[in-house]
Amino acid sequence: MAERGCRRVSDEHQINRRDFLKNAAAAGAVVGAAGAGALVLAGETLGAATAGDVYKRPWWVRQVDEPTTGVNWEAVQRVNARTNILIGEGWRHLVGTDEAARMQQITAENEQQRILNAVSGYTLKDYALDAAFTAGQHTMHRSFLGSQQAKTPEERGVPRWSGTPAVAAQIIKVAMRHMGAASVGIVHLDERTRRLIYSVDPDGKELVFEDVPTAYEDESRRVIPNRAEWVIVYAVQMSTETMKRAPTKLAEMTTELSYLRGLTIQNSLQEFLRGLGYQGLGEATLNGLGIAPALAVMGGLGELSRQNRVITPEYGPMVRLFKLITDLPLAPDRPIDAGIARF
C-alpha cells in the first residue's frame, strides 16, 4: 500500500522532458536577466560590440580594463625570442648542431618505418598532406615590411585614406574577415604593452623603436617607427576533428594549415594597409614580432586560461594567433571577462 502510494505521488509530480527543458530555460532566462541587470547597474557592459562596432560578442562576455588573470606590469620585460626553445628553430640553439643533426636523423628513420608499416596517422598520405601545407609556408613570402606590390595613394596621385579610429577599426576588421581571420582585436602600444613586443626576433634580429617616419630593416635590426602605435592581433580557427588525431601527422597538418592561413592574411593585410597609405609590419619569422597570446588577451580575443592557453568564447582554444603593427590610428579593444579563467 505504501509502495502504491509512493507511486501515485510520483505520477502526480511527473514532468516530461519538453516541460522540463521549457521550465529550465525560463529559470535560466530569469537568472540571466537578474545577473545581467546587476552587472549593468554596476557599470559593466555585456555583449558589447568590438572596436569599430563590427560584431558583438556572446551576451555573457563583458569588457574589462585589465585581464582576468592579472598582470604585474612592473615585472614584465621585453623577451629575447632567440633564446626561446618553443619558437621557430630555438631548440637547435639549445641542443647544439651535432645533437640537432642526431635528432633529425632519428626522426627521418622513424618516419620511414612508420610509412612502411602503414601506421595509422603516419601513412604516406598523411605525411604528404602535412607537407603540402608546410611547403606552402616556405614558398610564400614572409617579411617584416611586406611584399610592397600594391600601389600607394601617392603612386595613384591621390591623398591617403583618412577617417576616425573607429571607422578605421571597422574597415580593418571587415577586410580581415574576408581574408579569413576568425576574429580580430586591436591593442594600443603604450609604455606597458610595448613590453609584449620582442626585444630580439627568433632569427636574432633586434626589434627597435625609433622616432623615424618609415620602418626599415638591415642586417641586424628591424626598426619600428614610434608612430606605429597599434597592434592588430587576429585568430585563425583550427580543425577540432583533425586535432583529435594528435600526435599524428593529421594533427600536425591542421597546425601547419593554420600557420599558412595566418601568413596569407598577413601578406594581404600588409598590402591592404599599403594601399590605404599606411605601414603594416608583420612577423618576419614564424611566431615573430611579439607574444601573440598576451596581445590576444589585451585585444579581447580571449582569456588566458588555467591550461596556459588563450581560450576564446567563440572557438575555445582551437585557434592560432598572429599579430601585425601599423601606424594607422585604430580604436583599441579591451580585455574580456567571459568567466573562462574562473571556470
N, C-alpha and C positions, 0 to 999 in steps of 0.2 A: 504493500500500500504506500509506504513511504517512497519506494522507488518510483511508483507510478506518479506520485505527487511531484517528485522532483522532475520527472519527465514533462509533466504538464506545465510546470513553471518555466522550464527550458523552452518548450514550444511557444509559450506566450511571448517570450522575450527574444525569440529567434529573429535574426535580421539577415536578409540576403546580401550577396556580395555587392550588388548595384547600390542598394541603400547604404551599405557601409562606406563605400567609396564616396558616395554623394555627401554623406554626413562628415566624413573625414575632410573632404575638400572644403566644405563650408566652414569647418572648425579651423582649417589651415588659413582660409581667407581672413577669418576674424583675427586670428593670432598675427598673421602677416600684416594686416591693416593696422593693428594696435602697435606692432613693432615699428612699422614704417612711420606711423604718426608720432611715436616717441622720438624717433631719430630726426624727423623733420622739425619737431619742436626744439630739439637740441641743436639745430642748425646744420644737420648733416644733409647731404644731397644723395639720394638714392637713384640709381639707374640713370645718372646724368649723362648727357652726350659727351663724347670725347672732344678734344680741341678741334675747332672748325665746325662743330655741330654736325659731324659726318654720320656717326651711328651711335646708338645708345647701348649701354651695357645691360645685362640682366638686371631686373629691378633690385635684387639683393646686393648689388655691388655699389659700394659708396666710395667717393673720392675723399682722400685724407691728405694731410700736409706732410706726414712722414711715413715711411714704410712700416708695415705692421711688425716686422722683426726688430726694428730699431737699428740705428746706425750711430756708432761713436765716430763722428767725422774727424775728431782730433787725432784718432789713431789711424785713419786711412791715409795711405801714401800711394803714389803712382807706382805701378808694378812694372818691373823689367820682365817682359814676356819671353825674352830669350832664354831665361832660366827656368821657365815653366814646362815641366815634362808632359803636361796634358795638352799643350798647344803645339800644333804643327809637328815639327821634327825635333822638338825639345828633348825627347827621350834619347836621341842619338848623342847629344852633348853630355848627357848624364852617364851613359854606359860606356862611351868611348867608341872609336872607329872599329876596332877589332871585335868587340863584343856585339856591336850592331850588325856587323857582317855575319857573325856566327848565328845570331838570332834570325836573320833573314834567310840564311841557308836552311835552318831548321823549318822555318815557315814554308819555304819552297818544297822541301821534301814532304812535309805533312800535306800540303796542297795536292801534290801529285798522287800520293797514296789514297787520299780521300776520293779523288776523281776516279781512280782506277777501281776502287772498291764501291763506287756508287753510293757513298754515304749520304743519307737524306739531308738536304740543305747545303751539301757541298759537292753536288754533281757539276759536270761541265757546264750545264745550262745555268746553274746558279752563279758560278764564277763568271760566266760570260755576261750575265745580266748586271752583276755588280760592276764589272769592268767597263760596261757601256757608260755608266754614269760617272765613274771615276775618271775615265778618259775625257769625258765632256768638260770636266773642270780644268784639265790640263790643256785642252785645245782652246778653251775660251779665255779671253784676255782678262786678267785681274790686275787692277792697278790703283794706286793712290789718287791719281788725277783723272782717271777715266780715259777712254779712247780719244776724246776730243774731236769727234767726227761731226757732231751736229753743228749747224750754223748758229753763231751767236747773234743776238739782236744787232750788234754793231756791224756784223758782216751783212746783215739784211738791210742795214741803213735805217733802223727803227730804234726807239728807246727800249730799254729792257722793261720787262713786266714789273708793275708795281701794284700794291694793294695792301690791305691791312694784314697783320699777322694771322688773324682768324681766317680770313679768306685764303691766305697762302697755305695754312694748315689744311683747309678743306680741299684745295686743289691737289696738294701733295698726296693726301690720303686717298682721294678718289682715284687719282692716277695710279697709285701703287696697288690698289685693289685690282685694277685692270692688269697690272703687271704680274699679279699672282701672290701678293702678300696677304696672309690671313688676317693680320691685324697690324696696326701702325701706332706708335707713340712718339711723342716729341719731348726731349729733355733740353732745358736751357743750361748751358755751361756757365757755371759761376765758380767762385773760389772753392766750393766743396765738390761739385760734380766734375770739375776738371780732373780731379784725382782719380776718376774712373777711366781716364784715357791713359794708355800705357806710356811709360817713360821711354821704353825701348820695344820696338815691334819684335815679333818672333824671329824675323830674319836678321836681327841685330842692328837695324837702323834706328836711330834715336828719333823720337817724336817731340818736336819743339814748337812752342807757341811763340810767335814773334809779331811785332807791330809792322806788318807788311801788307800790302793790298791783295797780293795773289799768292796762293800756295805754290810751293816748289819742292823739288826733291833732288838731292845729289847723291854721291856715293855713300855717304854716312848718315844723312839726316832726311827727315820728311818734315817740312815746315808748315805749320798750321797758322793762318792769319788770326790775330786776336779778334778780328771782326766776325770770324766764323764761330758763332756762339750757340749753335743749335745742333743737337744730335737727333737724327731720325733713326729710330730703332724699330725693327719690324720682325714679325714672326712668320715662318713658313710651316704649315701644318705637315705632320708626318703620318705615315700609314700605321694604324694600330694593328691591322691584320698581319703585315709583314714583320713588324716589331715583335709580335708574339713568337716568331720563329727564332729569336735570339738564342744562342750567339751565332747562328748560321750566316752564310753569305746573303741570304734573303734579308735578314735584319740589317746587315751592313749596307745592302742595296738601298734601303729606304733612307738611311743616313746620307749616303752619297747623293741620292736624288735630291734630298732637301738642300744640301750644300750647293748643288748645281743650280737649283731654282733660286737660292739666295744670291748666287753670283749673277745670274741672269737679271734679277731685279736690280742689283747694284749697278750693273752696266747701263741698264735702261734709265734708272733714276739719275745717274751722273749726266747722261746725255740730255735728259729732260730738263734738269736744272741749268745746264749749259745753254739750252735753247731759250730759257727764260731770262738768261743773263746773270746767272749765279754759279757758284762753285759747289761741287759735290766731291768730298774727299772720302774715299772708300777704304775698304780692307785691302791692303796691298798683298797680304799673305792670308792664308787660311786662319780664321779666328784672330785676325789682326785688329789693330787700332785701339781697342778698349775692351773692358769687361762687359760682355753682352748681357749676362744675367742681371748684373747690377743696374745697367742702363735700362733694361726692360722693366725692372721693378720701379725705378724712378719715373719711367714713362707710362706707368699704369697698365702695362700689358698683363701683369700677373703678380703674384706674391712669391717671395722666397719661402719655400716650404720646409718642413722638417725632414724631407728626404733630400735636402740640399739641392733642389731643382726649382726652377720657376714653374709654377702651376698657374695656368690661365683659367678664367671662368668658362671660356668657350671650348677650349680644346684640351684641358688638363695639362699634363706635362709633355704631351706629344707634339712638341714644336722645336724648331731650331731658330736661334735668334741671331740677328745681324744688325749692323749699325753703319751710319754714314754721317759725316759732319758737313754742315753747309753754312753759308753766310746769308742765306735767305731768311729774313726775320719771320719766325713762326710762333704761333700761340702754343705755349707748352701744356703738356698734360700733367696730371698729378698722380701720385701713387694711389693704389686702391686698397680697400679692406673688403674682401668678399668672404671673410670667415675662414679662409683656407689655412692660414698658419695656426689659428686657434683649433681648428678641427684636427 
